Amino acid sequence: GLPWRITVGPRGLEKGVVELTSRRTGESEEMSPEAAVARLVQIYAAHR
């Protein structure tokens, strides 16, 4: 599985953000859904 979690909730959707959380470190960050996808693509491209 992927060591990342994207949390989508009603309050975040109102603000236009999702929460991207590293399951390895527990660190999380709010960002737009598009930015979350771009971040994951960037992370996995760097580790190929």
Rosetta constraint file for C-alpha pairs under 8 A:
AtomPair CA 3 CA 22 HARMONIC 6.13 0.50
AtomPair CA 3 CA 23 HARMONIC 5.11 0.50
AtomPair CA 3 CA 24 HARMONIC 6.34 0.50
AtomPair CA 4 CA 20 HARMONIC 6.99 0.50
AtomPair CA 4 CA 21 HARMONIC 5.62 0.50
AtomPair CA 4 CA 22 HARMONIC 4.66 0.50
AtomPair CA 4 CA 23 HARMONIC 5.35 0.50
AtomPair CA 4 CA 24 HARMONIC 7.90 0.50
AtomPair CA 5 CA 19 HARMONIC 7.91 0.50
AtomPair CA 5 CA 20 HARMONIC 5.81 0.50
AtomPair CA 5 CA 21 HARMONIC 5.09 0.50
AtomPair CA 5 CA 22 HARMONIC 6.49 0.50
AtomPair CA 5 CA 23 HARMONIC 6.76 0.50
AtomPair CA 6 CA 18 HARMONIC 6.62 0.50
AtomPair CA 6 CA 19 HARMONIC 5.57 0.50
AtomPair CA 6 CA 20 HARMONIC 4.68 0.50
AtomPair CA 6 CA 21 HARMONIC 6.40 0.50
AtomPair CA 6 CA 36 HARMONIC 7.87 0.50
AtomPair CA 7 CA 18 HARMONIC 5.75 0.50
AtomPair CA 7 CA 19 HARMONIC 4.99 0.50
AtomPair CA 7 CA 20 HARMONIC 6.53 0.50
AtomPair CA 7 CA 21 HARMONIC 7.90 0.50
AtomPair CA 8 CA 12 HARMONIC 6.55 0.50
AtomPair CA 8 CA 13 HARMONIC 6.91 0.50
AtomPair CA 8 CA 17 HARMONIC 7.82 0.50
AtomPair CA 8 CA 18 HARMONIC 5.16 0.50
AtomPair CA 8 CA 19 HARMONIC 6.75 0.50
AtomPair CA 9 CA 13 HARMONIC 6.06 0.50
AtomPair CA 9 CA 18 HARMONIC 7.33 0.50
AtomPair CA 10 CA 14 HARMONIC 6.30 0.50
AtomPair CA 11 CA 15 HARMONIC 6.54 0.50
AtomPair CA 12 CA 16 HARMONIC 5.90 0.50
AtomPair CA 12 CA 17 HARMONIC 4.93 0.50
AtomPair CA 12 CA 18 HARMONIC 5.78 0.50
AtomPair CA 12 CA 19 HARMONIC 7.93 0.50
AtomPair CA 13 CA 17 HARMONIC 5.78 0.50
AtomPair CA 13 CA 18 HARMONIC 7.09 0.50
AtomPair CA 16 CA 32 HARMONIC 6.05 0.50
AtomPair CA 16 CA 33 HARMONIC 7.63 0.50
AtomPair CA 17 CA 30 HARMONIC 6.04 0.50
AtomPair CA 17 CA 31 HARMONIC 5.03 0.50
AtomPair CA 17 CA 32 HARMONIC 4.40 0.50
AtomPair CA 17 CA 33 HARMONIC 6.12 0.50
AtomPair CA 18 CA 30 HARMONIC 5.59 0.50
AtomPair CA 18 CA 31 HARMONIC 5.66 0.50
AtomPair CA 18 CA 32 HARMONIC 5.97 0.50
AtomPair CA 18 CA 33 HARMONIC 5.78 0.50
AtomPair CA 18 CA 36 HARMONIC 7.57 0.50
AtomPair CA 19 CA 28 HARMONIC 6.48 0.50
AtomPair CA 19 CA 29 HARMONIC 5.56 0.50
AtomPair CA 19 CA 30 HARMONIC 4.42 0.50
AtomPair CA 19 CA 31 HARMONIC 6.45 0.50
AtomPair CA 20 CA 28 HARMONIC 5.47 0.50
AtomPair CA 20 CA 29 HARMONIC 5.42 0.50
AtomPair CA 20 CA 30 HARMONIC 6.30 0.50
AtomPair CA 20 CA 31 HARMONIC 7.46 0.50
AtomPair CA 20 CA 36 HARMONIC 6.47 0.50
AtomPair CA 21 CA 26 HARMONIC 6.22 0.50
AtomPair CA 21 CA 27 HARMONIC 5.67 0.50
AtomPair CA 21 CA 28 HARMONIC 4.09 0.50
AtomPair CA 21 CA 29 HARMONIC 6.55 0.50
AtomPair CA 22 CA 26 HARMONIC 5.22 0.50
AtomPair CA 22 CA 27 HARMONIC 5.57 0.50
AtomPair CA 22 CA 28 HARMONIC 6.38 0.50
AtomPair CA 23 CA 27 HARMONIC 7.76 0.50
AtomPair CA 31 CA 35 HARMONIC 6.09 0.50
AtomPair CA 31 CA 36 HARMONIC 6.30 0.50
AtomPair CA 32 CA 36 HARMONIC 6.31 0.50
AtomPair CA 33 CA 37 HARMONIC 6.39 0.50
AtomPair CA 34 CA 38 HARMONIC 6.19 0.50
AtomPair CA 35 CA 39 HARMONIC 5.99 0.50
AtomPair CA 36 CA 40 HARMONIC 6.30 0.50
AtomPair CA 37 CA 41 HARMONIC 6.21 0.50
AtomPair CA 38 CA 42 HARMONIC 6.12 0.50
AtomPair CA 39 CA 43 HARMONIC 6.15 0.50
AtomPair CA 40 CA 44 HARMONIC 6.15 0.50
AtomPair CA 41 CA 45 HARMONIC 5.96 0.50
AtomPair CA 42 CA 46 HARMONIC 6.24 0.50
AtomPair CA 43 CA 47 HARMONIC 6.56 0.50
AtomPair CA 44 CA 48 HARMONIC 6.33 0.50
